[in-house]
Amino acid sequence: MEVTTILYLGSCTRKAEEEARQKCLEHAVADLLAKNAHRLVLDSRDHRDVHDRRTLQRALGHRPSKTELTYEHLNSTAEPLLWISDAVGWCFGAGGHWRRKADRLVDAIIEL
C-alpha cells in the first residue's frame, strides 16, 4: 500500500493544546478537500470529540454534501490506518534515528 503523511505542527503548550489541534484540523480538512478525499478518521478523544466536530462543521460550512467527505471518530485500535499516523507522529516527535526512519513516509510538514 502506498502511504504518505502530512504532518501539521502547532504549538502544544498545555494551555494552547486544543486550539493548536483545531487549527491543524482546519488546515487538514482544506487539504483533504483539495485532494477530493472521501473519508477522514480521527482518533477519538471521548468527550473532547465535540471540539473536532465543531471545527469540521465550520470548515465544511455549506459544502458537506457537495464534498463527499465523511468523518468519524474511532478508537485507534478500530482503524488500522490510524496506526500509521500514530507511528509516524511518534517517530517524528522522538527525533533522531526514529525521525529518519519515518522520513520516507512524510510527504510534507506544515507548521502553523
KOLKEZA-23768 format. One record per residue: residue number from 1; residue in one letter; x, y negated, z of N, C-alpha, C in turn. Coordinates in steps of 0.2 Angstrom, whole numbers, plus 2048, in hexadecimal, padded with zeros to 3 digits. Layout:
# residues N
- nr/rest/n.X/n.Y/n.Z/ca.X/ca.Y/ca.Z/c.X/c.Y/c.Z
- NUM/A/X/Y/Z/X/Y/Z/X/Y/Z
...
# end
This chain:
# residues 112
- nr/rest/n.X/n.Y/n.Z/ca.X/ca.Y/ca.Z/c.X/c.Y/c.Z
- 1/M/804/806/800/800/800/800/804/7FA/800
- 2/E/803/7F5/7FC/807/7EF/7FB/804/7EA/801
- 3/V/808/7E8/805/806/7E4/80B/80A/7DE/80B
- 4/T/807/7D8/80C/80B/7D2/80D/807/7CE/813
- 5/T/80B/7CA/816/808/7C6/81C/80A/7BF/81B
- 6/I/805/7BB/81E/807/7B4/81E/806/7B2/826
- 7/L/80C/7AF/828/80C/7AE/82F/80A/7A6/830
- 8/Y/805/7A5/834/803/79E/836/806/79D/83D
- 9/L/80A/798/83E/80D/796/844/80B/790/847
- 10/G/808/790/84D/806/78A/850/809/78A/857
- 11/S/809/784/85B/80B/783/861/807/788/866
- 12/C/80A/78C/86A/807/790/86E/808/78F/876
- 13/T/808/788/877/808/787/87F/802/789/882
- 14/R/802/78B/888/7FC/78E/88B/7F6/789/88A
- 15/K/7F7/783/88A/7F1/77E/88A/7EF/77E/882
- 16/A/7F3/77F/87E/7F1/77E/877/7F0/784/873
- 17/E/7F0/78A/876/7F0/790/873/7EA/791/86F
- 18/E/7E4/790/872/7DE/791/86E/7DD/78C/868
- 19/E/7DF/786/869/7DF/781/864/7E4/783/85E
- 20/A/7EA/786/860/7EF/788/85B/7EC/78E/857
- 21/R/7E9/792/85A/7E6/798/857/7E0/796/852
- 22/Q/7DC/791/854/7D7/78F/850/7D9/78B/849
- 23/K/7DE/787/84A/7E2/784/845/7E5/789/840
- 24/C/7E8/78E/842/7EB/793/83E/7E5/797/83A
- 25/L/7E0/798/83E/7DA/79C/83B/7D7/798/835
- 26/E/7D6/791/837/7D3/78D/832/7D7/78D/82B
- 27/H/7DE/78D/82C/7E2/78D/826/7E2/794/823
- 28/A/7E2/799/827/7E2/7A0/824/7DC/7A0/820
- 29/V/7D6/79E/822/7D0/79F/81E/7D0/79B/818
- 30/A/7D3/795/818/7D4/791/811/7D8/795/80C
- 31/D/7DD/798/80F/7E2/79C/80B/7DE/7A3/808
- 32/L/7DA/7A6/80C/7D6/7AC/80A/7D1/7AA/805
- 33/L/7CE/7A4/806/7C9/7A2/801/7CC/7A0/7FA
- 34/A/7D2/79E/7FA/7D6/79C/7F4/7D8/7A3/7F1
- 35/K/7D9/7A8/7F4/7DB/7AF/7F1/7D5/7B3/7F0
- 36/N/7CF/7B0/7F1/7C8/7B4/7F0/7C8/7BA/7F4
- 37/A/7CA/7BA/7FA/7CA/7BF/7FF/7C3/7C1/801
- 38/H/7C2/7C7/802/7BB/7C9/804/7BA/7CB/80B
- 39/R/7BF/7CC/80F/7BF/7CF/816/7C4/7CC/81A
- 40/L/7C2/7CA/820/7C7/7C7/825/7C5/7CB/82C
- 41/V/7CA/7CF/82E/7C9/7D2/835/7CE/7CF/83A
- 42/L/7CB/7CD/83F/7CF/7CA/845/7CF/7CF/84B
- 43/D/7D4/7CF/84E/7D5/7D3/854/7D0/7CF/85A
- 44/S/7CB/7D3/85C/7C7/7D0/861/7CA/7CE/868
- 45/R/7C8/7C8/86A/7CA/7C6/870/7C4/7C5/875
- 46/D/7C0/7C9/874/7B9/7CA/878/7B6/7C3/879
- 47/H/7B5/7C0/87E/7B1/7BA/87F/7B4/7B4/87B
- 48/R/7BA/7B4/879/7BE/7AF/876/7BC/7AF/86E
- 49/D/7B9/7B5/86C/7B7/7B5/865/7B3/7AF/862
- 50/V/7AF/7AD/867/7AA/7A7/865/7AE/7A1/862
- 51/H/7B4/7A0/865/7B8/79B/862/7BA/79C/85A
- 52/D/7BC/7A2/859/7BD/7A4/852/7B7/7A3/84E
- 53/R/7B1/7A5/850/7AB/7A5/84C/7A9/79E/84B
- 54/R/7AA/799/84F/7A9/792/84E/7AE/790/849
- 55/T/7B4/791/849/7B9/78F/844/7B7/792/83D
- 56/L/7B5/798/83D/7B4/79B/837/7AE/798/834
- 57/Q/7A9/797/838/7A3/794/835/7A4/78D/832
- 58/R/7A8/789/836/7AA/782/834/7AE/783/82D
- 59/A/7B3/787/82D/7B7/788/827/7B4/78A/821
- 60/L/7AF/78E/822/7AB/791/81C/7A5/78C/81A
- 61/G/7A3/788/81F/79E/783/81E/798/785/81B
- 62/H/796/782/815/790/784/811/792/78A/80D
- 63/R/798/78C/80D/79A/791/807/79A/798/809
- 64/P/798/79A/80F/799/7A1/811/796/7A6/80C
- 65/S/790/7A5/80A/78D/7AA/805/790/7AA/7FE
- 66/K/793/7A4/7FC/796/7A3/7F6/79E/7A6/7F6
- 67/T/7A1/7A7/7FC/7A8/7A9/7FC/7A8/7B0/7FC
- 68/E/7A3/7B4/7FE/7A4/7BB/7FF/7A9/7BD/804
- 69/L/7AB/7B8/808/7B0/7BA/80D/7AC/7BC/814
- 70/T/7AD/7C2/816/7A9/7C4/81C/7AF/7C4/821
- 71/Y/7AD/7C4/828/7B1/7C4/82D/7AE/7C8/833
- 72/E/7B3/7CB/837/7B1/7CF/83D/7B6/7CF/842
- 73/H/7B5/7D0/848/7BA/7D1/84D/7B9/7D9/84F
- 74/L/7BF/7DC/84F/7BF/7E3/851/7C5/7E4/856
- 75/N/7C5/7E9/85A/7CA/7EB/85E/7D0/7ED/85A
- 76/S/7D6/7EB/85B/7DC/7ED/857/7DD/7F4/856
- 77/T/7DA/7F8/85A/7DB/7FF/859/7D6/802/854
- 78/A/7D1/7FE/852/7CB/800/84D/7CD/7FE/846
- 79/E/7D2/7FA/845/7D4/7F8/83E/7DB/7F9/83D
- 80/P/7DD/7FE/839/7E4/7FF/838/7E8/7F9/835
- 81/L/7E5/7F5/831/7E8/7EF/82E/7EA/7EA/833
- 82/L/7E7/7EA/839/7E9/7E6/83E/7EF/7E8/841
- 83/W/7F1/7EE/841/7F7/7F1/843/7FD/7EE/83F
- 84/I/7FC/7EC/839/801/7E9/835/803/7E2/837
- 85/S/7FD/7DE/838/7FE/7D7/83A/801/7D7/841
- 86/D/7FF/7DB/846/802/7DC/84C/809/7DD/84C
- 87/A/80B/7E2/848/812/7E4/848/816/7DF/845
- 88/V/814/7DB/83F/818/7D6/83C/819/7D0/841
- 89/G/813/7CE/844/813/7C9/849/818/7CA/84F
- 90/W/818/7D0/851/81C/7D2/857/823/7D1/855
- 91/C/825/7D4/84F/82C/7D4/84C/82E/7CD/84B
- 92/F/82A/7C9/849/82C/7C2/848/82D/7BE/84E
- 93/G/829/7BF/853/82A/7BC/85A/830/7BF/85D
- 94/A/832/7C5/85C/837/7C8/860/83E/7C6/85D
- 95/G/83E/7C4/856/844/7C1/853/849/7C6/852
- 96/G/84F/7C3/850/855/7C7/84F/854/7CD/84A
- 97/H/856/7D3/84C/856/7D9/848/84E/7DA/846
- 98/W/84A/7DA/84B/843/7DB/849/840/7D6/844
- 99/R/841/7D0/844/83F/7CB/83F/841/7CD/838
- 100/R/848/7CF/838/84B/7D1/832/847/7D7/82F
- 101/K/845/7DC/833/842/7E2/831/83B/7E0/82D
- 102/A/838/7DB/830/831/7DA/82E/831/7D5/828
- 103/D/837/7D1/827/837/7CC/822/834/7CE/81B
- 104/R/835/7D4/819/833/7D6/812/82B/7D6/812
- 105/L/828/7D6/817/821/7D6/818/81E/7CF/818
- 106/V/822/7CA/819/81F/7C4/81A/820/7C0/814
- 107/D/81A/7BE/811/819/7BA/80B/81B/7B3/80C
- 108/A/818/7B0/812/819/7A9/813/819/7A8/81B
- 109/I/81C/7A2/81D/81B/7A0/824/819/799/823
- 110/I/813/798/826/810/791/826/810/78E/82D
- 111/E/814/789/82E/814/786/835/80F/780/835
- 112/L/80B/780/83A/805/77B/83B/807/777/840
# end
